Amino acid sequence: MQKVFFDEILSRLPEGAVAVNFWDGTSKQYGQGQPNFTLNLNKPLSAMRLAKDPILELGEAYMDGVIDVEGDLGGVIKWVFTNQNHLLSTRSGKLAKQVLSRVKKNNSPGSRKKDVRYHYDLGNDFFALWLDETMSYSCAYFHSPDNTLKQAQLQKIDHVLKKLQLKPGETLLDIGSGWGWLIIRAAQEYGVNALGITLSREQYQRTKERISELGLKKLVDVELVDYRELAAGNRTFDKVASVGMLEHVGKANLGQCMMAVRKFLKPGGLALIHSITHLTEGEPNNWIKKHIFPGGYVPSLRELIWLLPDHGLHLLDIESLRIHYAMTLDRWAEGYEKSYDLVLQKHGQRFARMWHLYLRSCAESFRNTGLDVHQILVSKGLNNNLSLTRHHLYQ
């Protein structure tokens, strides 16, 4: 049954060639020309699970060593995306598409804390293996393909801060502040009073250490708190940034998040929302939801834009950084691969393969699907005192 499933999919794929070594010792080539890679299927897969959710089953099969790849993993994933329309046109693919369109769940503050900590509290040592020195875990901004990852991450932070048109003495809130480099740089470069909030204990503790090491306690602080808890108070800020946080709030809470942004801002204040987006609405695949980002939801751009008027947020600027994120993920994956043996030794094969697959598949997703990342600049009400052009972004 399992070989019938693979024949159904692979024998009609229009792009590329692949060799498959089956568990029974037989081999077969699919497609024309020299195979780009070889798949070793070491054991039969569950026909029922393949029919129900092929992405989840194949992802876990790779994690468990049931599937091995001879060749470049990124090339395999690119080949899958190139043929994705065919995959969804098969009987199994149509069923998988139905499974992936389930009703979205709410994301309560308690569940959000648990979900965020599942991903971000794996340990600062783990992320330090493949992130740059700033520990920035979001899309970088490349002025040139030759930029180092650290250069590109600092350029991203500066790009965000320039868009916010900060002035000395202003107050800045960073929702989902990560390891704190944005609030630290805002204080250093602009003399603002900056507050970061996070749900990750690991990020919170390291940010506290960095603030103390740099002597910035009078200007910078971080709190371990959910944005909804902070919004229940009366604190307001001149500027708000949110970089890579919105994907964690859940579909049901997107409006609540925009409401919180409005409440945080003083009249005329600016907010920069940096989020991964989809072209259309839909759930992330079940492999990502189960193993990488439980409770996560990537909104479409139109979902976010539609919400703005309901909360008095005026759209000022939108910028796509799609290719920048693909390049960022390439650098992360390269760093991860250099440290793969260390990850394998500490966390085991299943975890090591899971993160390798995650980083490489995300890079190809940004290049070959409707996955994007946008920076959206808004104001609370009208502000007639802003820069007339984008010239200040490139000085």
C-alpha positions as YAML, in Angstrom:
chain: A
units: angstrom
residues:
- id: 1
  name: MET
  ca: [0.00, 0.00, 0.00]
- id: 2
  name: GLN
  ca: [2.78, 2.43, 0.90]
- id: 3
  name: LYS
  ca: [4.60, 1.91, -2.39]
- id: 4
  name: VAL
  ca: [1.34, 2.54, -4.22]
- id: 5
  name: PHE
  ca: [1.07, 5.85, -2.39]
- id: 6
  name: PHE
  ca: [4.56, 6.93, -3.45]
- id: 7
  name: ASP
  ca: [3.97, 5.78, -7.01]
- id: 8
  name: GLU
  ca: [0.76, 7.81, -7.16]
- id: 9
  name: ILE
  ca: [2.62, 10.98, -6.23]
- id: 10
  name: LEU
  ca: [6.10, 10.54, -7.66]
- id: 11
  name: SER
  ca: [5.33, 8.95, -11.02]
- id: 12
  name: ARG
  ca: [3.49, 12.06, -12.23]
- id: 13
  name: LEU
  ca: [5.60, 14.87, -10.81]
- id: 14
  name: PRO
  ca: [6.34, 17.36, -13.60]
- id: 15
  name: GLU
  ca: [9.62, 18.83, -12.33]
- id: 16
  name: GLY
  ca: [12.96, 17.22, -11.54]
- id: 17
  name: ALA
  ca: [14.10, 13.64, -11.04]
- id: 18
  name: VAL
  ca: [14.50, 11.60, -7.86]
- id: 19
  name: ALA
  ca: [15.82, 8.13, -7.04]
- id: 20
  name: VAL
  ca: [14.12, 6.11, -4.31]
- id: 21
  name: ASN
  ca: [15.55, 3.14, -2.43]
- id: 22
  name: PHE
  ca: [12.70, 1.21, -0.79]
- id: 23
  name: TRP
  ca: [12.83, -0.78, 2.44]
- id: 24
  name: ASP
  ca: [12.44, -4.08, 0.55]
- id: 25
  name: GLY
  ca: [15.69, -3.58, -1.35]
- id: 26
  name: THR
  ca: [14.09, -2.36, -4.59]
- id: 27
  name: SER
  ca: [14.92, 0.97, -6.22]
- id: 28
  name: LYS
  ca: [13.15, 3.19, -8.70]
- id: 29
  name: GLN
  ca: [13.78, 6.48, -10.45]
- id: 30
  name: TYR
  ca: [11.01, 9.01, -10.98]
- id: 31
  name: GLY
  ca: [11.26, 11.84, -13.50]
- id: 32
  name: GLN
  ca: [13.56, 12.36, -16.45]
- id: 33
  name: GLY
  ca: [17.31, 12.96, -16.40]
- id: 34
  name: GLN
  ca: [19.91, 12.65, -13.68]
- id: 35
  name: PRO
  ca: [18.35, 12.41, -10.19]
- id: 36
  name: ASN
  ca: [18.91, 15.51, -8.10]
- id: 37
  name: PHE
  ca: [18.96, 13.45, -4.90]
- id: 38
  name: THR
  ca: [18.13, 10.03, -3.48]
- id: 39
  name: LEU
  ca: [15.51, 9.19, -0.87]
- id: 40
  name: ASN
  ca: [16.17, 6.12, 1.27]
- id: 41
  name: LEU
  ca: [12.91, 4.77, 2.71]
- id: 42
  name: ASN
  ca: [14.19, 2.52, 5.47]
- id: 43
  name: LYS
  ca: [10.80, 1.29, 6.75]
- id: 44
  name: PRO
  ca: [7.20, 1.23, 5.49]
- id: 45
  name: LEU
  ca: [5.24, 4.32, 6.48]
- id: 46
  name: SER
  ca: [1.69, 4.25, 7.80]
- id: 47
  name: ALA
  ca: [-0.67, 4.41, 4.84]
- id: 48
  name: MET
  ca: [-3.42, 5.77, 7.09]
- id: 49
  name: ARG
  ca: [-1.28, 8.59, 8.48]
- id: 50
  name: LEU
  ca: [0.08, 9.38, 5.02]
- id: 51
  name: ALA
  ca: [-3.45, 9.72, 3.65]
- id: 52
  name: LYS
  ca: [-4.58, 11.80, 6.62]
- id: 53
  name: ASP
  ca: [-1.64, 14.22, 6.80]
- id: 54
  name: PRO
  ca: [1.34, 13.52, 4.50]
- id: 55
  name: ILE
  ca: [3.31, 16.59, 5.65]
- id: 56
  name: LEU
  ca: [3.19, 15.54, 9.31]
- id: 57
  name: GLU
  ca: [3.94, 11.90, 8.54]
- id: 58
  name: LEU
  ca: [6.85, 12.60, 6.19]
- id: 59
  name: GLY
  ca: [8.32, 15.23, 8.52]
- id: 60
  name: GLU
  ca: [8.26, 12.85, 11.47]
- id: 61
  name: ALA
  ca: [9.61, 10.04, 9.30]
- id: 62
  name: TYR
  ca: [12.64, 12.20, 8.52]
- id: 63
  name: MET
  ca: [13.05, 13.09, 12.21]
- id: 64
  name: ASP
  ca: [12.97, 9.40, 13.16]
- id: 65
  name: GLY
  ca: [15.41, 8.26, 10.47]
- id: 66
  name: VAL
  ca: [12.72, 6.33, 8.58]
- id: 67
  name: ILE
  ca: [13.59, 8.56, 5.62]
- id: 68
  name: ASP
  ca: [17.20, 9.51, 4.83]
- id: 69
  name: VAL
  ca: [18.32, 11.97, 2.18]
- id: 70
  name: GLU
  ca: [21.40, 11.55, 0.00]
- id: 71
  name: GLY
  ca: [22.05, 15.06, -1.28]
- id: 72
  name: ASP
  ca: [21.15, 18.58, -0.22]
- id: 73
  name: LEU
  ca: [18.16, 18.75, 2.14]
- id: 74
  name: GLY
  ca: [17.36, 22.26, 0.93]
- id: 75
  name: GLY
  ca: [17.26, 20.94, -2.64]
- id: 76
  name: VAL
  ca: [14.77, 18.27, -1.63]
- id: 77
  name: ILE
  ca: [12.49, 20.85, -0.04]
- id: 78
  name: LYS
  ca: [12.78, 23.16, -3.05]
- id: 79
  name: TRP
  ca: [11.79, 20.23, -5.29]
- id: 80
  name: VAL
  ca: [8.73, 19.57, -3.09]
- id: 81
  name: PHE
  ca: [7.62, 23.20, -3.31]
- id: 82
  name: THR
  ca: [8.18, 23.26, -7.07]
- id: 83
  name: ASN
  ca: [5.76, 20.34, -7.35]
- id: 84
  name: GLN
  ca: [3.35, 21.40, -4.61]
- id: 85
  name: ASN
  ca: [0.38, 21.98, -6.92]
- id: 86
  name: HIS
  ca: [0.63, 18.39, -8.12]
- id: 87
  name: LEU
  ca: [0.95, 17.11, -4.56]
- id: 88
  name: LEU
  ca: [-2.32, 18.80, -3.61]
- id: 89
  name: SER
  ca: [-4.06, 17.49, -6.75]
- id: 90
  name: THR
  ca: [-3.62, 13.82, -5.81]
- id: 91
  name: ARG
  ca: [-6.25, 12.03, -3.76]
- id: 92
  name: SER
  ca: [-4.00, 12.05, -0.71]
- id: 93
  name: GLY
  ca: [-3.12, 15.68, -1.27]
- id: 94
  name: LYS
  ca: [-6.75, 16.77, -1.47]
- id: 95
  name: LEU
  ca: [-7.47, 15.03, 1.82]
- id: 96
  name: ALA
  ca: [-4.43, 16.70, 3.39]
- id: 97
  name: LYS
  ca: [-5.64, 20.09, 2.21]
- id: 98
  name: GLN
  ca: [-8.98, 19.48, 3.92]
- id: 99
  name: VAL
  ca: [-7.22, 18.50, 7.13]
- id: 100
  name: LEU
  ca: [-5.13, 21.69, 7.06]
- id: 101
  name: SER
  ca: [-8.21, 23.92, 6.82]
- id: 102
  name: ARG
  ca: [-9.58, 23.10, 10.27]
- id: 103
  name: VAL
  ca: [-11.21, 25.71, 12.49]
- id: 104
  name: LYS
  ca: [-8.71, 27.94, 14.31]
- id: 105
  name: LYS
  ca: [-8.40, 27.80, 18.07]
- id: 106
  name: ASN
  ca: [-8.25, 30.66, 20.54]
- id: 107
  name: ASN
  ca: [-4.93, 31.41, 22.17]
- id: 108
  name: SER
  ca: [-5.41, 32.30, 25.84]
- id: 109
  name: PRO
  ca: [-2.69, 34.08, 27.84]
- id: 110
  name: GLY
  ca: [-1.94, 30.84, 29.70]
- id: 111
  name: SER
  ca: [-1.66, 28.72, 26.56]
- id: 112
  name: ARG
  ca: [0.36, 31.43, 24.81]
- id: 113
  name: LYS
  ca: [2.94, 31.45, 27.60]
- id: 114
  name: LYS
  ca: [3.25, 27.69, 27.36]
- id: 115
  name: ASP
  ca: [3.50, 27.74, 23.56]
- id: 116
  name: VAL
  ca: [6.10, 30.53, 23.47]
- id: 117
  name: ARG
  ca: [8.25, 28.92, 26.15]
- id: 118
  name: TYR
  ca: [8.11, 25.58, 24.31]
- id: 119
  name: HIS
  ca: [10.02, 27.20, 21.45]
- id: 120
  name: TYR
  ca: [12.07, 30.02, 22.96]
- id: 121
  name: ASP
  ca: [13.13, 28.43, 26.25]
- id: 122
  name: LEU
  ca: [15.16, 25.67, 24.62]
- id: 123
  name: GLY
  ca: [18.17, 27.43, 26.07]
- id: 124
  name: ASN
  ca: [20.25, 30.46, 25.16]
- id: 125
  name: ASP
  ca: [23.18, 28.14, 24.47]
- id: 126
  name: PHE
  ca: [21.21, 26.36, 21.75]
- id: 127
  name: PHE
  ca: [20.24, 29.54, 19.89]
- id: 128
  name: ALA
  ca: [23.72, 30.99, 20.33]
- id: 129
  name: LEU
  ca: [25.10, 28.13, 18.22]
- id: 130
  name: TRP
  ca: [23.58, 29.53, 15.02]
- id: 131
  name: LEU
  ca: [22.29, 33.06, 15.65]
- id: 132
  name: ASP
  ca: [24.61, 36.08, 15.42]
- id: 133
  name: GLU
  ca: [26.10, 37.87, 18.42]
- id: 134
  name: THR
  ca: [23.02, 40.08, 18.86]
- id: 135
  name: MET
  ca: [20.88, 36.92, 19.23]
- id: 136
  name: SER
  ca: [18.35, 38.43, 16.84]
- id: 137
  name: TYR
  ca: [15.81, 35.75, 15.91]
- id: 138
  name: SER
  ca: [13.84, 37.46, 13.15]
- id: 139
  name: CYS
  ca: [14.31, 38.52, 9.55]
- id: 140
  name: ALA
  ca: [17.54, 40.43, 8.93]
- id: 141
  name: TYR
  ca: [17.96, 43.30, 6.43]
- id: 142
  name: PHE
  ca: [20.70, 42.89, 3.84]
- id: 143
  name: HIS
  ca: [22.17, 45.95, 2.15]
- id: 144
  name: SER
  ca: [24.26, 43.49, 0.13]
- id: 145
  name: PRO
  ca: [24.46, 39.68, -0.21]
- id: 146
  name: ASP
  ca: [27.99, 40.02, 1.17]
- id: 147
  name: ASN
  ca: [26.79, 41.35, 4.54]
- id: 148
  name: THR
  ca: [27.51, 39.16, 7.54]
- id: 149
  name: LEU
  ca: [24.52, 37.98, 9.54]
- id: 150
  name: LYS
  ca: [25.43, 40.35, 12.37]
- id: 151
  name: GLN
  ca: [25.64, 43.31, 9.96]
- id: 152
  name: ALA
  ca: [22.26, 42.43, 8.47]
- id: 153
  name: GLN
  ca: [20.61, 42.05, 11.88]
- id: 154
  name: LEU
  ca: [21.90, 45.41, 13.09]
- id: 155
  name: GLN
  ca: [20.71, 46.94, 9.81]
- id: 156
  name: LYS
  ca: [17.25, 45.44, 10.43]
- id: 157
  name: ILE
  ca: [17.14, 46.93, 13.92]
- id: 158
  name: ASP
  ca: [18.27, 50.31, 12.61]
- id: 159
  name: HIS
  ca: [15.71, 50.08, 9.78]
- id: 160
  name: VAL
  ca: [12.92, 49.56, 12.33]
- id: 161
  name: LEU
  ca: [14.12, 52.38, 14.57]
- id: 162
  name: LYS
  ca: [14.44, 54.81, 11.66]
- id: 163
  name: LYS
  ca: [10.88, 54.02, 10.55]
- id: 164
  name: LEU
  ca: [9.68, 54.93, 14.05]
- id: 165
  name: GLN
  ca: [11.36, 58.36, 13.73]
- id: 166
  name: LEU
  ca: [12.55, 58.27, 17.35]
- id: 167
  name: LYS
  ca: [13.54, 61.39, 19.24]
- id: 168
  name: PRO
  ca: [15.57, 61.72, 22.46]
- id: 169
  name: GLY
  ca: [13.44, 61.42, 25.58]
- id: 170
  name: GLU
  ca: [10.62, 59.52, 23.88]
- id: 171
  name: THR
  ca: [9.28, 56.24, 25.24]
- id: 172
  name: LEU
  ca: [9.40, 52.99, 23.27]
- id: 173
  name: LEU
  ca: [7.69, 49.66, 23.91]
- id: 174
  name: ASP
  ca: [8.95, 46.51, 22.18]
- id: 175
  name: ILE
  ca: [6.30, 43.76, 22.29]
- id: 176
  name: GLY
  ca: [8.11, 40.44, 22.08]
- id: 177
  name: SER
  ca: [11.56, 41.89, 22.68]
- id: 178
  name: GLY
  ca: [13.56, 38.68, 22.29]
- id: 179
  name: TRP
  ca: [17.10, 38.98, 23.62]
- id: 180
  name: GLY
  ca: [16.77, 42.75, 23.86]
- id: 181
  name: TRP
  ca: [19.03, 44.23, 21.22]
- id: 182
  name: LEU
  ca: [16.36, 46.50, 19.73]
- id: 183
  name: ILE
  ca: [15.57, 48.26, 23.02]
- id: 184
  name: ILE
  ca: [19.27, 48.45, 23.85]
- id: 185
  name: ARG
  ca: [20.18, 50.00, 20.50]
- id: 186
  name: ALA
  ca: [17.23, 52.40, 20.69]
- id: 187
  name: ALA
  ca: [18.55, 53.74, 23.99]
- id: 188
  name: GLN
  ca: [22.15, 53.89, 22.77]
- id: 189
  name: GLU
  ca: [21.47, 55.55, 19.42]
- id: 190
  name: TYR
  ca: [18.42, 57.71, 20.16]
- id: 191
  name: GLY
  ca: [18.42, 58.31, 23.91]
- id: 192
  name: VAL
  ca: [14.89, 56.96, 24.36]
- id: 193
  name: ASN
  ca: [13.44, 55.22, 27.40]
- id: 194
  name: ALA
  ca: [12.75, 51.68, 26.18]
- id: 195
  name: LEU
  ca: [10.78, 48.81, 27.68]
- id: 196
  name: GLY
  ca: [10.75, 45.28, 26.30]
- id: 197
  name: ILE
  ca: [8.28, 42.54, 27.19]
- id: 198
  name: THR
  ca: [8.68, 38.81, 26.60]
- id: 199
  name: LEU
  ca: [7.19, 35.52, 27.76]
- id: 200
  name: SER
  ca: [10.49, 33.64, 27.55]
- id: 201
  name: ARG
  ca: [12.36, 33.32, 30.85]
- id: 202
  name: GLU
  ca: [15.61, 32.63, 29.00]
- id: 203
  name: GLN
  ca: [15.27, 35.81, 26.93]
- id: 204
  name: TYR
  ca: [14.21, 37.85, 29.94]
- id: 205
  name: GLN
  ca: [17.19, 36.79, 32.03]
- id: 206
  name: ARG
  ca: [19.73, 37.38, 29.27]
- id: 207
  name: THR
  ca: [18.25, 40.79, 28.43]
- id: 208
  name: LYS
  ca: [18.48, 41.81, 32.09]
- id: 209
  name: GLU
  ca: [22.14, 40.79, 32.06]
- id: 210
  name: ARG
  ca: [22.86, 42.75, 28.88]
- id: 211
  name: ILE
  ca: [21.19, 45.91, 30.24]
- id: 212
  name: SER
  ca: [23.30, 45.69, 33.39]
- id: 213
  name: GLU
  ca: [26.54, 44.93, 31.51]
- id: 214
  name: LEU
  ca: [26.04, 47.99, 29.28]
- id: 215
  name: GLY
  ca: [25.09, 50.32, 32.13]
- id: 216
  name: LEU
  ca: [21.66, 51.11, 30.67]
- id: 217
  name: LYS
  ca: [19.41, 50.52, 33.69]
- id: 218
  name: LYS
  ca: [18.24, 54.14, 33.70]
- id: 219
  name: LEU
  ca: [17.03, 53.95, 30.10]
- id: 220
  name: VAL
  ca: [16.15, 50.30, 29.41]
- id: 221
  name: ASP
  ca: [14.08, 47.66, 31.17]
- id: 222
  name: VAL
  ca: [12.43, 44.33, 30.34]
- id: 223
  name: GLU
  ca: [9.44, 42.62, 31.91]
- id: 224
  name: LEU
  ca: [8.28, 39.00, 31.83]
- id: 225
  name: VAL
  ca: [4.65, 39.69, 30.97]
- id: 226
  name: ASP
  ca: [1.99, 39.04, 28.33]
- id: 227
  name: TYR
  ca: [1.07, 42.07, 26.22]
- id: 228
  name: ARG
  ca: [-2.57, 41.69, 27.29]
- id: 229
  name: GLU
  ca: [-1.63, 41.91, 30.96]
- id: 230
  name: LEU
  ca: [0.38, 45.08, 30.30]
- id: 231
  name: ALA
  ca: [-2.48, 46.55, 28.25]
- id: 232
  name: ALA
  ca: [-4.80, 46.13, 31.23]
- id: 233
  name: GLY
  ca: [-2.94, 49.01, 32.89]
- id: 234
  name: ASN
  ca: [-2.65, 52.64, 31.85]
- id: 235
  name: ARG
  ca: [0.91, 52.87, 30.52]
- id: 236
  name: THR
  ca: [1.33, 54.63, 27.19]
- id: 237
  name: PHE
  ca: [4.29, 55.12, 24.86]
- id: 238
  name: ASP
  ca: [5.33, 57.42, 22.04]
- id: 239
  name: LYS
  ca: [6.38, 54.51, 19.84]
- id: 240
  name: VAL
  ca: [5.71, 50.76, 19.72]
- id: 241
  name: ALA
  ca: [7.63, 48.03, 17.92]
- id: 242
  name: SER
  ca: [6.64, 44.40, 17.48]
- id: 243
  name: VAL
  ca: [9.08, 42.25, 15.53]
- id: 244
  name: GLY
  ca: [8.17, 38.61, 14.97]
- id: 245
  name: MET
  ca: [5.59, 38.41, 17.76]
- id: 246
  name: LEU
  ca: [2.27, 38.64, 15.94]
- id: 247
  name: GLU
  ca: [2.62, 35.11, 14.54]
- id: 248
  name: HIS
  ca: [2.26, 33.75, 18.09]
- id: 249
  name: VAL
  ca: [-1.01, 35.38, 19.15]
- id: 250
  name: GLY
  ca: [-3.38, 33.13, 17.19]
- id: 251
  name: LYS
  ca: [-6.00, 34.06, 14.60]
- id: 252
  name: ALA
  ca: [-8.70, 34.72, 17.19]
- id: 253
  name: ASN
  ca: [-6.51, 37.30, 18.95]
- id: 254
  name: LEU
  ca: [-5.32, 39.42, 16.02]
- id: 255
  name: GLY
  ca: [-7.95, 42.08, 16.69]
- id: 256
  name: GLN
  ca: [-7.15, 42.06, 20.40]
- id: 257
  name: CYS
  ca: [-3.48, 42.60, 19.58]
- id: 258
  name: MET
  ca: [-4.29, 45.62, 17.40]
- id: 259
  name: MET
  ca: [-6.49, 46.96, 20.18]
- id: 260
  name: ALA
  ca: [-3.58, 46.66, 22.60]
- id: 261
  name: VAL
  ca: [-1.26, 48.50, 20.18]
- id: 262
  name: ARG
  ca: [-3.78, 51.33, 19.99]
- id: 263
  name: LYS
  ca: [-4.09, 51.46, 23.78]
- id: 264
  name: PHE
  ca: [-0.32, 51.56, 24.26]
- id: 265
  name: LEU
  ca: [0.17, 54.47, 21.85]
- id: 266
  name: LYS
  ca: [-0.18, 58.11, 22.72]
- id: 267
  name: PRO
  ca: [-2.22, 60.16, 20.21]
- id: 268
  name: GLY
  ca: [-0.19, 60.48, 17.01]
- id: 269
  name: GLY
  ca: [2.19, 57.76, 18.13]
- id: 270
  name: LEU
  ca: [3.75, 55.32, 15.66]
- id: 271
  name: ALA
  ca: [3.84, 51.52, 15.70]
- id: 272
  name: LEU
  ca: [5.96, 49.23, 13.53]
- id: 273
  name: ILE
  ca: [4.51, 45.74, 13.18]
- id: 274
  name: HIS
  ca: [6.91, 43.23, 11.62]
- id: 275
  name: SER
  ca: [5.25, 39.88, 10.89]
- id: 276
  name: ILE
  ca: [5.45, 36.84, 8.67]
- id: 277
  name: THR
  ca: [2.42, 36.82, 6.36]
- id: 278
  name: HIS
  ca: [0.67, 34.54, 3.92]
- id: 279
  name: LEU
  ca: [-0.88, 35.54, 0.61]
- id: 280
  name: THR
  ca: [-4.19, 34.01, 1.70]
- id: 281
  name: GLU
  ca: [-5.67, 32.78, 4.97]
- id: 282
  name: GLY
  ca: [-4.97, 29.26, 6.22]
- id: 283
  name: GLU
  ca: [-3.57, 27.22, 9.06]
- id: 284
  name: PRO
  ca: [0.16, 26.36, 9.23]
- id: 285
  name: ASN
  ca: [0.84, 22.72, 8.49]
- id: 286
  name: ASN
  ca: [0.43, 20.28, 11.35]
- id: 287
  name: TRP
  ca: [4.13, 19.41, 11.50]
- id: 288
  name: ILE
  ca: [5.04, 23.03, 12.25]
- id: 289
  name: LYS
  ca: [2.18, 23.37, 14.75]
- id: 290
  name: LYS
  ca: [3.10, 20.17, 16.59]
- id: 291
  name: HIS
  ca: [6.87, 20.39, 16.69]
- id: 292
  name: ILE
  ca: [7.96, 24.02, 16.18]
- id: 293
  name: PHE
  ca: [5.30, 26.66, 16.89]
- id: 294
  name: PRO
  ca: [2.33, 25.26, 18.82]
- id: 295
  name: GLY
  ca: [-0.50, 27.76, 18.86]
- id: 296
  name: GLY
  ca: [1.03, 29.78, 16.03]
- id: 297
  name: TYR
  ca: [-0.86, 31.35, 13.13]
- id: 298
  name: VAL
  ca: [0.58, 33.27, 10.20]
- id: 299
  name: PRO
  ca: [-1.95, 35.93, 9.10]
- id: 300
  name: SER
  ca: [-2.48, 37.13, 5.58]
- id: 301
  name: LEU
  ca: [-1.49, 40.71, 4.81]
- id: 302
  name: ARG
  ca: [-5.08, 41.59, 4.00]
- id: 303
  name: GLU
  ca: [-6.23, 40.28, 7.41]
- id: 304
  name: LEU
  ca: [-3.90, 42.72, 9.12]
- id: 305
  name: ILE
  ca: [-4.74, 45.69, 6.91]
- id: 306
  name: TRP
  ca: [-8.47, 45.01, 7.33]
- id: 307
  name: LEU
  ca: [-8.12, 45.29, 11.12]
- id: 308
  name: LEU
  ca: [-6.39, 48.67, 11.21]
- id: 309
  name: PRO
  ca: [-9.37, 51.03, 10.70]
- id: 310
  name: ASP
  ca: [-11.37, 49.31, 13.44]
- id: 311
  name: HIS
  ca: [-8.76, 50.43, 15.95]
- id: 312
  name: GLY
  ca: [-8.03, 53.92, 14.69]
- id: 313
  name: LEU
  ca: [-4.67, 52.89, 13.23]
- id: 314
  name: HIS
  ca: [-3.71, 54.77, 10.05]
- id: 315
  name: LEU
  ca: [-1.54, 52.94, 7.53]
- id: 316
  name: LEU
  ca: [1.65, 54.86, 6.66]
- id: 317
  name: ASP
  ca: [3.94, 52.35, 4.99]
- id: 318
  name: ILE
  ca: [4.29, 48.66, 4.04]
- id: 319
  name: GLU
  ca: [7.50, 46.91, 3.01]
- id: 320
  name: SER
  ca: [8.08, 43.28, 2.00]
- id: 321
  name: LEU
  ca: [11.30, 41.63, 3.21]
- id: 322
  name: ARG
  ca: [10.60, 38.18, 1.72]
- id: 323
  name: ILE
  ca: [13.97, 37.55, 0.09]
- id: 324
  name: HIS
  ca: [15.73, 39.01, 3.13]
- id: 325
  name: TYR
  ca: [14.13, 36.31, 5.29]
- id: 326
  name: ALA
  ca: [15.14, 33.54, 2.87]
- id: 327
  name: MET
  ca: [18.72, 34.83, 3.07]
- id: 328
  name: THR
  ca: [18.50, 35.07, 6.87]
- id: 329
  name: LEU
  ca: [17.33, 31.46, 7.13]
- id: 330
  name: ASP
  ca: [20.14, 30.35, 4.81]
- id: 331
  name: ARG
  ca: [22.66, 31.87, 7.23]
- id: 332
  name: TRP
  ca: [20.93, 30.32, 10.26]
- id: 333
  name: ALA
  ca: [20.87, 26.90, 8.58]
- id: 334
  name: GLU
  ca: [24.53, 27.15, 7.63]
- id: 335
  name: GLY
  ca: [25.43, 28.03, 11.23]
- id: 336
  name: TYR
  ca: [23.23, 25.21, 12.51]
- id: 337
  name: GLU
  ca: [24.87, 22.69, 10.19]
- id: 338
  name: LYS
  ca: [28.32, 23.68, 11.47]
- id: 339
  name: SER
  ca: [27.11, 22.94, 15.01]
- id: 340
  name: TYR
  ca: [25.02, 19.91, 14.09]
- id: 341
  name: ASP
  ca: [27.19, 17.42, 15.96]
- id: 342
  name: LEU
  ca: [26.90, 19.47, 19.15]
- id: 343
  name: VAL
  ca: [23.10, 19.59, 18.82]
- id: 344
  name: LEU
  ca: [23.04, 15.85, 18.10]
- id: 345
  name: GLN
  ca: [25.16, 15.09, 21.16]
- id: 346
  name: LYS
  ca: [23.05, 17.22, 23.52]
- id: 347
  name: HIS
  ca: [19.53, 16.77, 22.15]
- id: 348
  name: GLY
  ca: [19.55, 13.54, 20.14]
- id: 349
  name: GLN
  ca: [18.88, 12.68, 16.50]
- id: 350
  name: ARG
  ca: [15.14, 13.41, 16.45]
- id: 351
  name: PHE
  ca: [15.54, 16.95, 17.74]
- id: 352
  name: ALA
  ca: [18.61, 17.66, 15.59]
- id: 353
  name: ARG
  ca: [16.88, 16.51, 12.41]
- id: 354
  name: MET
  ca: [13.70, 18.38, 13.31]
- id: 355
  name: TRP
  ca: [15.43, 21.75, 13.57]
- id: 356
  name: HIS
  ca: [17.50, 21.12, 10.46]
- id: 357
  name: LEU
  ca: [14.33, 20.38, 8.50]
- id: 358
  name: TYR
  ca: [12.61, 23.43, 9.99]
- id: 359
  name: LEU
  ca: [15.35, 25.91, 9.03]
- id: 360
  name: ARG
  ca: [15.86, 24.60, 5.50]
- id: 361
  name: SER
  ca: [12.14, 24.23, 4.76]
- id: 362
  name: CYS
  ca: [11.43, 27.79, 5.95]
- id: 363
  name: ALA
  ca: [14.14, 29.22, 3.69]
- id: 364
  name: GLU
  ca: [12.62, 27.51, 0.66]
- id: 365
  name: SER
  ca: [9.10, 28.48, 1.74]
- id: 366
  name: PHE
  ca: [9.99, 32.16, 1.48]
- id: 367
  name: ARG
  ca: [11.49, 31.60, -1.97]
- id: 368
  name: ASN
  ca: [8.86, 29.32, -3.48]
- id: 369
  name: THR
  ca: [5.47, 29.84, -1.80]
- id: 370
  name: GLY
  ca: [3.22, 32.73, -0.82]
- id: 371
  name: LEU
  ca: [5.03, 33.06, 2.52]
- id: 372
  name: ASP
  ca: [6.27, 36.62, 3.06]
- id: 373
  name: VAL
  ca: [7.28, 39.01, 5.82]
- id: 374
  name: HIS
  ca: [6.03, 42.58, 6.00]
- id: 375
  name: GLN
  ca: [6.83, 45.65, 8.04]
- id: 376
  name: ILE
  ca: [3.68, 47.71, 8.56]
- id: 377
  name: LEU
  ca: [3.98, 51.26, 9.92]
- id: 378
  name: VAL
  ca: [0.87, 52.85, 11.44]
- id: 379
  name: SER
  ca: [-0.07, 55.89, 13.48]
- id: 380
  name: LYS
  ca: [-2.71, 56.24, 16.18]
- id: 381
  name: GLY
  ca: [-4.94, 58.82, 14.61]
- id: 382
  name: LEU
  ca: [-3.51, 61.36, 12.20]
- id: 383
  name: ASN
  ca: [0.02, 62.70, 12.60]
- id: 384
  name: ASN
  ca: [0.90, 65.70, 10.42]
- id: 385
  name: ASN
  ca: [4.46, 66.10, 11.69]
- id: 386
  name: LEU
  ca: [6.17, 63.10, 10.09]
- id: 387
  name: SER
  ca: [8.90, 63.02, 7.49]
- id: 388
  name: LEU
  ca: [7.54, 63.78, 4.01]
- id: 389
  name: THR
  ca: [9.69, 61.14, 2.30]
- id: 390
  name: ARG
  ca: [11.55, 57.91, 3.02]
- id: 391
  name: HIS
  ca: [14.88, 59.71, 2.69]
- id: 392
  name: HIS
  ca: [15.59, 59.37, 6.42]
- id: 393
  name: LEU
  ca: [15.62, 55.56, 6.09]
- id: 394
  name: TYR
  ca: [18.64, 55.56, 3.80]
- id: 395
  name: GLN
  ca: [20.83, 58.35, 5.20]
...
